[in-house]
Amino acid sequence: MSLDVSQDPVTGTVLAPDDGRWREVHRVVFPSGADVDVLPLYVDFAQSEGYSSGEDDSVQFVSTGAEVHDTEAAGTRRSLKVPEGRRYSLGTYFNAFPASYWRRWTRAESVRFDGSFEGRGTVVVYKSNARGQRQRVTSWHVDGTAQLREELTLAPFADGGWYWIDLVGGTEGLRLVEASWSAPVADVEPGRATIGITTLNRPDFLVRLLTQLGADESALSVLDEVIVVDQGTQKVREQPGYEQAAAVLGDKLRLIEQANLGGSGGFARSMFETVRADRSRYVLLMDDDIEIEPEGIVRAVQFGDACRQPTIVGGHMFDLYERSVLHALGEQVNLYRFFWGPARGLHADHNLAASNLRQTPFMHRRVDVDYNGWWMCLIPTEVVREIGLSLPVFIKWDDAEYCLRAGQAGYPTVSLPGACVWHVSWTDKDDTIDWQAYYHQRNRFLAAMLHSPYERGGRLLREAVNGDVKHLISMQYYAQALRNRGLRDLLEGPEHLHRTLGSTLGEVRAQRADFPDAHVSAEPDAFPRPRRGKPPHKGREPKAPNRFTLLPWAGKTVLRQLLPTEAKADERPQVALPAAEAKWWELSLYDSAVVSMADGKGAAWYRRDPQRFRALLAESAELHRRVFTDWARLREEYKRALPEVTSMRAWARTFGIDLDAEPARPGEHHPEG
């Protein structure tokens, strides 16, 4: 039996014909190749209602990989075979439709499901509410071939919820040929994007990313150009495989080589070139050390087109090395502390292989965000023209500050489910103790001066002082010296931002030579074997002070830092600590400790230095006093200068570009120093 696309498969009544209002905005897709780690993001094999649970070895995908399947076959990467007696759910990250986001931010009031099926079985449509409760909507029985269509309202999704389908295989099994979700937004001319990728000495990652982009026709169909801003010494154009990737992308690829101006300088260059070319509706910023689901690019553009106003559309971040773990679902800035973190009610590092979308209630609530990281972030060029380019801050806080600035101008940011990248997570990093400590400190204060609604940044100054003390009692003198330098530069005012953008990194890295705690060695026998002195009292393990013991503990600890070190502490460490145990309250107990780095690639020898402690603490206190006293003046200076320092003209001077000259065209390669 065959069901016509215009006929209800259950009642036989004639459905309204496609009137041209609908645009396909969310295709059902399945993973390329044989990456079983990402499978739970596409299909949920956890069964209910009498069906067995667990992953089914008989799952069959039509893959885009030529080595697996003929790429000329119809339905590539869009087909799924459900064996007899099995039930698969597409209530998953990639294949459920994020209805609440479409209801809140777009012009759509309904959504339409379209699907082509073969074989025998049942198709069930479900929806969820903001509490994650599943609700059955409708179902169809398929016997032969069927073209199924259903228009569904978005009205109940004010606070959260998704639509999805479950597939049940009958005798002979059921095959999903292809399926999609459409919205009545075809009246808007489709937008196109320019991708801007900033890269620094990761040519292997970058070539793989370009290869992924070039292999996906759906992603290429929404792209005007791919701009690669190479700021490294290991040139992308010299990497094996680059020429082949470039040949596939053709005149859609433009490679720009410039001095290392950090992430903000690279992304600002992509914004600059996109606006100057005046072709694309969007600039899509992406990191270099990522892998992508190309369909997410299409979804982000389609969502941006459908929004009621120009909207920044960000993608989520999965862990590159634990690929089913969702590391960042939605980000907010706590304006009182002026610190970033997960949005309210979210759980970081959620593993969808252990608890998929249907089993995870918090993922059904719509998450409203303050910003989206620039690992994947689609920005309308209209927004760039109005509020300017990135702040010239090298790294850290550039993405958060930009979205806060856009929000104040009336342009929201949305982190869209189903659009994402796989990126190295922050779990194995601690960039607050290396050269990046400078940028963490200065840029956090700068962003607070521009956007904090609280007098003197709320709790920022107090937290910064506490952070300084923790670094100092942990013998992390290099990090503290950079934090002090960050405040010194901040006090210079906005004129230092562009002037020092390309020079500060070399200077702060050079300071490592003066600090033994910044010397990391990968050699296991680089340091003497630890010899502990007096053992802990009654064998007790160190633990953090609580609110009742903190003040006396702090007084005692700071006083100890001023006393001479134990004999021979400079000759042999007292303890070796893994990164996970090297907390400030434990490091404060020692005069000498070997500490592993968070990435596991080496260790450093920390040694207590009372003279350096005293000097850095005194400098920190004076700098914080000056910032406290001059806050109002500095805030006014930075706010007044913001339009200029983020302008096309200011960035053109930093790039060494004549704005009046003819802009570069796609396909060209521009080494620019």
C-alpha positions as CSV (number, residue, x, y, z in Angstrom):
1,M,0.0,0.0,0.0
2,S,1.3,3.5,-0.8
3,L,0.3,6.8,0.9
4,D,0.3,10.0,-1.1
5,V,2.1,13.0,0.4
6,S,-1.1,15.1,0.2
7,Q,-3.3,12.5,2.0
8,D,-3.6,11.8,5.7
9,P,-2.4,8.2,6.1
10,V,-4.9,7.4,8.9
11,T,-8.2,9.1,7.8
12,G,-7.6,9.4,4.1
13,T,-8.6,13.1,4.1
14,V,-6.9,15.4,1.7
15,L,-4.3,17.6,3.3
16,A,-3.6,21.2,2.3
17,P,-1.1,21.4,-0.5
18,D,2.3,23.0,0.0
19,D,1.5,26.7,-0.6
20,G,5.0,27.9,-0.8
21,R,5.2,29.2,2.7
22,W,7.4,26.4,4.0
23,R,11.2,26.2,4.2
24,E,13.1,23.1,5.3
25,V,15.0,24.2,8.4
26,H,16.0,21.0,10.2
27,R,16.8,17.8,8.3
28,V,17.0,14.4,10.1
29,V,20.6,13.2,9.6
30,F,22.8,10.4,10.8
31,P,26.6,10.3,11.4
32,S,29.1,9.9,8.6
33,G,31.4,6.9,8.7
34,A,31.6,4.6,11.7
35,D,32.0,6.9,14.7
36,V,30.1,4.9,17.3
37,D,30.9,7.5,20.1
38,V,28.5,10.1,18.5
39,L,25.8,7.6,17.7
40,P,23.7,8.5,20.8
41,L,23.5,12.1,19.6
42,Y,21.6,10.9,16.5
43,V,19.6,7.8,17.6
44,D,18.4,6.7,21.0
45,F,18.4,3.0,21.5
46,A,17.2,3.1,25.1
47,Q,13.9,1.3,24.9
48,S,10.6,1.4,26.8
49,E,7.1,0.0,26.7
50,G,8.2,-3.6,26.6
51,Y,11.1,-3.2,24.2
52,S,14.5,-4.4,25.1
53,S,17.2,-1.8,25.9
54,G,20.7,-1.4,24.8
55,E,22.5,-0.6,21.5
56,D,21.4,-2.7,18.6
57,D,24.3,-4.0,16.5
58,S,22.0,-4.3,13.5
59,V,21.5,-0.6,13.1
60,Q,22.1,0.4,9.5
61,F,23.0,3.9,8.2
62,V,23.4,5.2,4.8
63,S,26.8,6.9,5.1
64,T,28.4,9.6,3.1
65,G,31.7,7.8,3.2
66,A,32.4,6.4,-0.2
67,E,34.2,3.4,1.4
68,V,31.0,2.4,3.1
69,H,28.3,3.3,0.6
70,D,27.9,4.5,-3.0
71,T,27.7,8.3,-2.6
72,E,25.6,8.6,-5.7
73,A,22.8,6.7,-4.0
74,A,19.7,8.7,-3.0
75,G,19.2,9.6,0.6
76,T,22.9,9.7,1.7
77,R,23.3,10.3,5.4
78,R,19.5,10.6,5.8
79,S,18.4,6.9,6.0
80,L,17.9,4.6,8.9
81,K,16.8,0.9,8.9
82,V,14.8,-0.3,12.0
83,P,14.8,-4.1,12.2
84,E,11.7,-6.1,12.9
85,G,10.6,-5.8,16.5
86,R,12.9,-3.0,17.4
87,R,12.1,0.6,18.4
88,Y,14.4,3.5,17.8
89,S,13.8,7.0,19.0
90,L,14.9,10.2,17.2
91,G,14.4,12.1,20.4
92,T,18.0,13.0,20.3
93,Y,20.3,16.1,20.3
94,F,20.6,16.2,16.5
95,N,17.2,14.8,15.4
96,A,14.7,16.2,17.8
97,F,13.3,19.6,16.8
98,P,14.0,22.3,19.4
99,A,10.4,23.7,19.3
100,S,10.7,26.1,22.2
101,Y,13.6,28.0,20.6
102,W,11.7,28.4,17.4
103,R,8.6,29.6,19.3
104,R,10.5,32.1,21.3
105,W,12.9,33.7,18.8
106,T,11.4,33.2,15.3
107,R,8.3,34.3,13.3
108,A,7.1,30.7,13.1
109,E,3.9,29.7,14.8
110,S,3.9,26.1,13.6
111,V,6.3,23.5,12.3
112,R,5.7,20.8,9.7
113,F,7.1,17.2,9.8
114,D,7.7,15.5,6.5
115,G,9.0,12.0,6.1
116,S,9.4,9.2,3.5
117,F,9.2,5.6,4.7
118,E,9.4,2.1,3.3
119,G,8.5,-1.3,4.7
120,R,6.3,-2.1,7.6
121,G,6.1,-0.4,11.0
122,T,4.8,2.5,13.0
123,V,5.9,6.1,13.2
124,V,5.0,8.0,16.4
125,V,5.2,11.7,16.9
126,Y,6.0,13.0,20.4
127,K,6.5,16.3,22.1
128,S,7.9,17.3,25.5
129,N,7.2,20.1,27.9
130,A,9.7,22.3,29.8
131,R,9.8,19.7,32.6
132,G,10.9,16.9,30.2
133,Q,7.6,15.0,30.3
134,R,6.9,13.1,27.1
135,Q,3.5,13.5,25.4
136,R,2.2,11.5,22.4
137,V,0.9,13.6,19.5
138,T,0.0,11.2,16.7
139,S,1.1,8.0,15.0
140,W,0.9,6.4,11.6
141,H,1.1,2.7,10.5
142,V,3.3,2.2,7.4
143,D,2.7,-0.8,5.1
144,G,4.6,-0.4,1.8
145,T,5.7,3.1,1.0
146,A,4.5,6.3,2.7
147,Q,5.0,10.0,2.5
148,L,3.9,11.4,5.8
149,R,3.2,15.0,6.7
150,E,1.9,16.7,9.8
151,E,1.6,20.4,10.7
152,L,2.2,20.9,14.4
153,T,1.6,24.0,16.5
154,L,4.4,25.7,18.5
155,A,2.0,27.3,20.9
156,P,2.7,25.0,24.0
157,F,6.4,25.6,23.9
158,A,6.7,28.9,25.8
159,D,9.2,27.7,28.3
160,G,10.7,24.6,26.7
161,G,10.1,21.4,24.9
162,W,10.9,19.4,21.7
163,Y,9.2,17.5,18.9
164,W,10.5,14.1,17.7
165,I,9.5,10.8,16.2
166,D,10.0,7.2,17.3
167,L,10.2,4.4,14.8
168,V,9.0,0.8,15.4
169,G,9.9,-1.9,13.0
170,G,7.2,-4.3,12.0
171,T,7.5,-7.5,9.9
172,E,10.2,-6.9,7.3
173,G,11.4,-3.8,9.3
174,L,10.9,-0.1,8.7
175,R,13.2,2.1,6.7
176,L,13.3,5.9,7.1
177,V,14.3,7.2,3.7
178,E,14.5,10.8,4.7
179,A,12.7,13.2,7.0
180,S,12.8,16.9,7.9
181,W,11.1,19.7,9.8
182,S,10.0,22.8,8.0
183,A,8.8,26.3,9.1
184,P,6.5,28.8,7.3
185,V,9.3,31.3,6.8
186,A,9.9,31.0,3.0
187,D,8.9,34.6,2.5
188,V,12.4,35.7,3.6
189,E,15.2,35.5,1.1
190,P,17.7,32.9,2.2
191,G,20.8,34.3,3.8
192,R,24.3,33.2,3.3
193,A,27.4,33.3,5.6
194,T,31.1,33.8,5.4
195,I,33.0,31.5,7.8
196,G,35.9,33.1,9.6
197,I,38.4,30.7,11.1
198,T,41.3,31.9,13.2
199,T,44.3,29.5,13.4
200,L,47.6,29.4,15.2
201,N,50.0,26.5,14.6
202,R,47.3,23.9,14.2
203,P,47.6,23.3,10.4
204,D,46.6,19.6,10.8
205,F,43.3,20.5,12.5
206,L,42.6,23.3,10.1
207,V,43.1,21.1,7.0
208,R,40.7,18.4,8.4
209,L,38.1,21.2,9.1
210,L,38.4,22.5,5.5
211,T,38.1,19.0,4.2
212,Q,34.9,18.5,6.2
213,L,33.4,21.8,4.9
214,G,34.3,21.0,1.3
215,A,32.8,17.5,1.5
216,D,29.3,18.7,2.5
217,E,27.2,20.2,-0.3
218,S,24.4,21.4,2.1
219,A,26.9,23.5,4.1
220,L,28.5,24.9,1.0
221,S,25.1,25.9,-0.3
222,V,24.7,28.5,2.4
223,L,28.3,29.8,2.3
224,D,29.7,32.7,0.3
225,E,33.3,32.3,1.5
226,V,35.6,30.6,4.0
227,I,38.2,33.0,5.4
228,V,41.2,31.4,7.2
229,V,43.2,33.9,9.2
230,D,46.6,32.2,9.8
231,Q,48.6,33.8,12.6
232,G,51.1,31.0,13.2
233,T,54.6,30.1,12.2
234,Q,53.5,26.6,11.0
235,K,51.8,27.7,7.8
236,V,48.5,26.1,6.8
237,R,49.4,26.4,3.1
238,E,52.4,24.1,3.8
239,Q,50.4,21.4,5.5
240,P,50.0,18.1,3.6
241,G,46.4,18.0,2.3
242,Y,45.9,21.7,2.2
243,E,46.1,22.0,-1.6
244,Q,43.5,19.2,-2.1
245,A,41.1,20.9,0.4
246,A,41.6,24.3,-1.2
247,A,41.0,22.8,-4.6
248,V,37.6,21.5,-3.5
249,L,36.6,24.8,-1.9
250,G,37.8,26.7,-4.9
251,D,37.1,30.4,-4.9
252,K,35.1,30.0,-1.7
253,L,38.4,29.9,0.2
254,R,40.5,32.9,1.1
255,L,43.7,32.5,3.1
256,I,45.0,35.5,5.0
257,E,48.4,35.4,6.9
258,Q,48.9,38.1,9.5
259,A,50.9,38.7,12.7
260,N,49.6,36.9,15.8
261,L,46.9,39.3,17.2
262,G,45.2,36.5,19.2
263,G,41.7,35.2,18.8
264,S,40.2,38.6,19.0
265,G,42.5,39.9,16.2
266,G,41.8,36.9,14.0
267,F,38.1,37.0,14.5
268,A,38.0,40.8,14.1
269,R,39.8,40.3,10.7
270,S,37.1,37.9,9.6
271,M,34.4,40.4,10.7
272,F,36.3,43.1,8.9
273,E,36.6,41.3,5.6
274,T,33.0,40.0,5.6
275,V,31.6,43.5,6.2
276,R,34.0,45.0,3.7
277,A,33.0,42.5,1.0
278,D,29.4,43.3,1.6
279,R,28.1,40.0,0.3
280,S,27.1,37.8,3.3
281,R,24.2,38.3,5.7
282,Y,26.3,36.6,8.4
283,V,29.8,36.0,9.6
284,L,30.2,32.6,11.2
285,L,33.2,32.6,13.6
286,M,34.8,29.2,14.3
287,D,37.8,27.9,16.1
288,D,40.4,25.9,14.3
289,D,40.8,22.9,16.7
290,I,37.3,21.6,16.2
291,E,35.3,19.0,14.3
292,I,31.8,19.9,13.0
293,E,28.5,18.5,12.1
294,P,28.0,20.4,8.8
295,E,24.2,20.2,9.1
296,G,24.5,22.5,12.1
297,I,25.8,25.3,9.9
298,V,22.8,25.1,7.7
299,R,20.5,25.0,10.8
300,A,22.1,28.1,12.3
301,V,21.7,30.1,9.0
302,Q,18.1,28.9,8.6
303,F,17.3,29.9,12.2
304,G,19.0,33.3,11.8
305,D,16.8,33.9,8.7
306,A,13.7,33.1,10.6
307,C,14.4,35.2,13.7
308,R,12.1,38.2,14.3
309,Q,15.1,40.5,14.6
310,P,18.8,40.2,13.9
311,T,20.1,37.6,16.3
312,I,23.5,36.1,17.2
313,V,23.1,32.3,16.8
314,G,25.6,30.2,18.6
315,G,26.4,26.5,18.6
316,H,27.0,24.2,21.6
317,M,30.3,22.6,22.4
318,F,30.9,18.9,22.7
319,D,34.1,17.4,24.1
320,L,36.4,16.5,21.2
321,Y,37.9,13.5,23.2
322,E,34.7,12.3,24.9
323,R,32.4,12.9,22.0
324,S,29.0,12.2,23.6
325,V,29.7,14.7,26.4
326,L,28.0,18.1,26.0
327,H,30.4,20.5,27.6
328,A,28.6,23.8,27.1
329,L,24.8,24.0,26.6
330,G,24.3,27.7,27.6
331,E,26.5,30.4,29.1
332,Q,25.7,33.4,31.3
333,V,27.7,36.1,33.0
334,N,27.0,36.6,36.7
335,L,27.0,40.4,36.6
336,Y,27.6,40.7,40.4
337,R,30.7,38.5,40.4
338,F,31.3,39.4,36.7
339,F,32.3,35.9,35.9
340,W,31.1,33.5,33.2
341,G,29.7,30.0,33.7
342,P,26.8,27.7,32.8
343,A,23.3,29.2,32.7
344,R,21.1,28.7,35.7
345,G,20.0,25.1,36.3
346,L,22.4,23.5,33.8
347,H,24.8,20.6,34.5
348,A,28.2,20.9,32.8
349,D,29.7,18.0,31.0
350,H,26.5,16.0,30.5
351,N,27.1,12.7,28.9
352,L,24.2,12.0,26.4
353,A,25.4,8.4,26.0
354,A,24.6,7.8,29.7
355,S,21.4,9.9,29.8
356,N,20.0,10.9,26.4
357,L,17.7,13.8,25.6
358,R,14.5,12.0,26.5
359,Q,16.0,11.0,29.9
360,T,17.4,14.4,30.8
361,P,14.7,16.8,32.0
362,F,17.0,19.9,32.3
363,M,17.7,19.8,28.6
364,H,14.0,20.3,27.8
365,R,13.8,23.7,29.4
366,R,14.7,26.5,27.0
367,V,18.0,28.0,28.0
368,D,18.4,31.7,27.5
369,V,22.0,32.9,27.4
370,D,24.1,36.0,27.7
371,Y,26.7,35.0,25.2
372,N,28.0,32.1,23.0
373,G,31.6,31.1,22.7
374,W,33.3,31.8,19.4
375,W,34.0,28.1,18.9
376,M,30.9,28.5,16.6
377,C,29.0,31.8,16.5
378,L,26.9,33.2,13.7
379,I,26.7,37.0,13.8
380,P,24.6,39.1,11.4
381,T,26.7,41.6,9.6
382,E,24.0,44.2,10.4
383,V,25.0,43.8,14.0
384,V,28.7,44.2,13.2
385,R,28.0,47.4,11.3
386,E,26.1,48.8,14.2
387,I,28.2,47.8,17.3
388,G,31.6,47.3,15.8
389,L,34.1,44.5,15.7
390,S,35.7,42.6,18.6
391,L,37.5,44.4,21.4
392,P,41.3,44.3,20.7
393,V,42.0,42.1,23.8
394,F,43.9,39.2,22.2
395,I,42.0,36.4,24.0
396,K,39.6,35.9,26.9
397,W,36.3,37.7,27.3
398,D,36.2,38.9,23.7
399,D,33.2,36.6,22.9
400,A,31.3,37.3,26.1
401,E,31.9,41.1,25.9
402,Y,30.7,41.2,22.3
403,C,27.4,39.4,23.0
404,L,26.8,41.6,26.1
405,R,27.4,44.7,23.9
406,A,25.1,43.3,21.3
407,G,22.4,42.6,23.9
408,Q,22.6,46.2,25.1
409,A,22.0,47.3,21.5
410,G,18.9,45.1,21.3
411,Y,20.4,42.1,19.6
412,P,19.9,38.8,21.5
413,T,22.1,35.8,21.5
414,V,20.7,32.3,21.2
415,S,22.6,29.0,21.7
416,L,20.7,26.7,19.3
417,P,20.4,23.0,19.9
418,G,21.4,20.9,16.9
419,A,24.2,23.4,15.9
420,C,27.5,22.5,17.6
421,V,31.2,21.6,17.3
422,W,33.4,19.2,19.0
423,H,36.2,21.1,20.8
424,V,38.9,20.3,23.4
425,S,37.2,21.0,26.7
426,W,38.5,23.1,29.5
427,T,38.7,20.1,31.8
428,D,42.3,19.4,31.1
429,K,43.4,23.0,31.1
430,D,44.4,25.5,33.7
431,D,45.2,28.6,31.8
432,T,44.9,30.8,34.8
433,I,48.5,30.0,35.8
434,D,50.3,30.4,32.5
435,W,50.8,33.4,30.3
436,Q,47.0,33.7,29.8
437,A,46.7,34.8,33.4
438,Y,47.4,38.4,32.2
439,Y,44.4,38.3,29.8
440,H,42.1,36.7,32.3
441,Q,42.7,39.5,34.8
442,R,42.8,42.6,32.5
443,N,40.0,41.6,30.2
444,R,37.6,40.6,33.0
445,F,38.1,44.0,34.6
446,L,37.7,45.7,31.2
447,A,34.5,43.9,30.4
448,A,33.1,44.7,33.8
449,M,33.9,48.4,33.4
450,L,32.0,48.3,30.1
451,H,29.0,46.3,31.2
452,S,28.6,45.8,35.0
453,P,25.5,47.5,36.4
454,Y,27.1,47.5,39.8
455,E,29.2,50.1,41.4
456,R,32.9,49.1,41.0
457,G,31.9,45.9,39.4
458,G,30.0,44.4,42.3
459,R,32.0,41.6,43.9
460,L,34.7,41.7,41.3
461,L,37.4,43.5,43.2
462,R,37.0,41.4,46.3
463,E,37.2,38.2,44.2
464,A,40.2,39.5,42.4
465,V,42.0,40.1,45.7
466,N,41.1,36.7,47.0
467,G,42.4,35.2,43.8
468,D,45.7,37.0,44.2
469,V,46.1,35.7,47.7
470,K,45.4,32.1,46.5
471,H,48.0,32.4,43.8
472,L,50.6,33.8,46.2
473,I,50.1,31.2,49.0
474,S,50.2,28.5,46.2
475,M,53.7,29.8,45.2
476,Q,52.4,30.7,41.7
477,Y,54.4,33.9,41.5
478,Y,54.5,34.0,37.7
479,A,50.7,34.0,37.4
480,Q,50.5,36.7,40.1
481,A,53.1,38.9,38.4
482,L,51.0,38.7,35.2
483,R,47.8,39.5,37.1
484,N,49.5,42.6,38.5
485,R,50.6,43.6,35.1
486,G,47.1,43.2,33.7
487,L,45.8,45.8,36.2
488,R,48.8,48.2,35.5
489,D,47.9,48.1,31.8
490,L,44.2,48.6,32.5
491,L,45.0,51.7,34.5
492,E,46.7,53.2,31.4
493,G,43.3,53.6,29.8
494,P,41.9,52.5,26.4
495,E,44.8,53.9,24.3
496,H,46.9,50.8,25.2
497,L,44.5,48.3,23.7
498,H,45.4,48.5,20.0
499,R,49.0,49.7,20.7
500,T,49.9,46.6,22.7
501,L,47.8,44.0,21.0
502,G,50.6,42.4,19.1
503,S,53.5,42.9,21.6
504,T,52.2,41.9,25.0
505,L,52.2,38.2,24.4
506,G,55.9,38.1,23.7
507,E,56.6,40.3,26.8
508,V,54.6,38.2,29.2
509,R,56.1,35.0,27.9
510,A,59.6,36.4,28.3
511,Q,58.8,37.0,32.0
512,R,58.7,33.2,32.6
513,A,62.5,33.2,32.7
514,D,62.3,35.1,36.1
515,F,60.0,32.6,37.7
516,P,61.0,29.0,38.5
517,D,57.3,28.0,39.0
518,A,56.7,28.8,35.3
519,H,59.4,26.3,34.1
520,V,57.6,23.1,33.0
521,S,59.5,19.9,32.3
522,A,58.0,16.8,30.6
523,E,60.9,14.6,31.9
524,P,59.7,12.4,34.8
525,D,63.1,12.6,36.5
526,A,63.6,16.4,36.0
527,F,63.3,17.1,39.7
528,P,64.7,15.6,42.8
529,R,62.6,12.9,44.5
530,P,60.4,14.5,47.2
531,R,61.3,14.2,50.9
532,R,58.6,15.2,53.3
533,G,59.5,16.7,56.6
534,K,57.1,16.8,59.5
535,P,54.1,14.6,58.7
536,P,50.5,15.9,58.9
537,H,49.0,16.2,62.4
538,K,47.5,12.8,63.3
539,G,47.7,11.9,59.6
540,R,44.9,14.2,58.6
541,E,44.6,15.1,55.0
542,P,44.5,18.8,54.1
543,K,41.1,20.3,53.5
544,A,39.8,23.7,52.6
545,P,38.9,26.1,55.5
546,N,35.2,26.7,56.0
547,R,33.5,30.0,56.7
548,F,34.1,29.7,60.4
549,T,37.8,28.9,60.2
550,L,38.7,31.0,57.2
551,L,39.8,34.2,58.9
552,P,42.1,32.7,61.5
553,W,43.4,30.2,58.9
554,A,44.2,33.1,56.5
555,G,46.0,35.1,59.1
556,K,48.1,32.2,60.1
557,T,48.8,31.2,56.5
558,V,49.8,34.7,55.3
559,L,52.1,35.1,58.3
560,R,53.8,31.8,57.5
561,Q,54.4,33.0,54.0
562,L,56.6,35.9,55.4
563,L,58.8,33.5,57.5
564,P,62.0,32.0,56.2
565,T,61.7,28.7,54.3
566,E,62.6,25.3,55.7
567,A,66.2,24.3,55.3
568,K,67.0,22.5,52.1
569,A,63.5,23.2,50.6
570,D,65.3,24.7,47.6
571,E,67.3,21.6,47.1
572,R,64.6,19.0,47.3
573,P,60.8,19.3,47.1
574,Q,58.7,18.3,50.1
575,V,55.9,16.7,48.0
576,A,54.8,15.9,44.5
577,L,51.1,16.6,43.8
578,P,49.0,15.7,40.8
579,A,47.1,18.7,39.3
580,A,43.8,17.5,40.8
581,E,45.2,17.7,44.4
582,A,47.2,20.9,44.0
583,K,44.6,23.1,45.7
584,W,45.6,26.4,47.2
585,W,44.8,25.3,50.8
586,E,47.2,22.3,50.4
587,L,50.0,24.1,48.5
588,S,50.0,26.7,51.2
589,L,51.4,24.1,53.7
590,Y,54.6,23.6,51.8
591,D,57.8,25.4,51.1
592,S,58.6,23.3,48.0
593,A,56.4,21.2,45.8
594,V,56.4,19.6,42.4
595,V,53.1,20.1,40.7
596,S,51.7,18.3,37.6
597,M,50.1,20.4,34.9
598,A,46.4,19.9,34.2
599,D,47.1,18.6,30.7
600,G,49.3,15.9,32.1
601,K,52.2,16.9,29.8
602,G,54.7,18.0,32.5
603,A,55.3,19.4,35.9
604,A,56.8,22.5,37.6
605,W,58.7,22.9,40.8
606,Y,57.1,25.5,43.1
607,R,59.3,27.0,45.8
608,R,58.2,29.5,48.4
609,D,59.9,32.9,48.3
610,P,59.0,35.2,51.2
611,Q,60.6,38.3,49.5
612,R,58.8,37.8,46.3
613,F,55.5,37.0,48.1
614,R,55.9,40.3,50.0
615,A,56.6,42.4,46.9
616,L,53.8,40.9,44.8
617,L,51.3,41.2,47.6
618,A,52.1,44.8,48.2
619,E,51.9,45.6,44.5
620,S,48.6,43.8,44.2
621,A,47.2,45.8,47.1
622,E,48.3,49.1,45.6
623,L,46.9,48.3,42.2
624,H,43.5,47.3,43.6
625,R,43.4,50.5,45.6
626,R,44.0,52.5,42.4
627,V,41.4,50.6,40.5
628,F,38.9,51.1,43.3
629,T,39.6,54.8,43.5
630,D,39.7,55.4,39.7
631,W,36.8,53.0,38.7
632,A,34.3,55.7,37.7
633,R,36.9,57.6,35.6
634,L,38.2,54.5,33.9
635,R,34.7,53.2,33.2
636,E,33.8,56.5,31.5
637,E,37.1,56.5,29.5
638,Y,36.6,52.9,28.2
639,K,32.9,53.4,27.4
640,R,33.6,56.6,25.5
641,A,36.4,54.9,23.6
642,L,34.5,51.7,22.8
643,P,33.0,52.8,19.4
644,E,36.4,53.9,18.2
645,V,38.5,50.9,19.4
646,T,36.1,48.5,17.9
647,S,35.6,50.4,14.6
648,M,36.6,49.3,11.1
649,R,39.0,52.2,10.9
650,A,40.8,51.4,14.1
651,W,41.2,47.8,13.2
652,A,42.3,48.7,9.7
653,R,45.2,50.6,11.2
654,T,46.1,47.6,13.3
655,F,45.9,45.3,10.3
656,G,47.9,47.8,8.2
657,I,45.1,48.0,5.6
658,D,44.0,51.1,3.6
659,L,40.3,51.2,4.0
660,D,40.0,53.1,0.7
661,A,41.8,50.5,-1.3
662,E,39.9,47.8,-3.3
663,P,38.9,44.9,-0.9
664,A,40.4,41.5,-1.5
665,R,38.3,39.0,-3.4
666,P,37.6,35.3,-2.7
667,G,40.2,32.7,-3.7
668,E,43.1,35.1,-3.1
669,H,46.0,34.4,-0.7
670,H,47.3,37.4,1.2
671,P,50.4,37.1,3.3
672,E,50.4,40.3,5.4
673,G,53.1,39.9,8.0
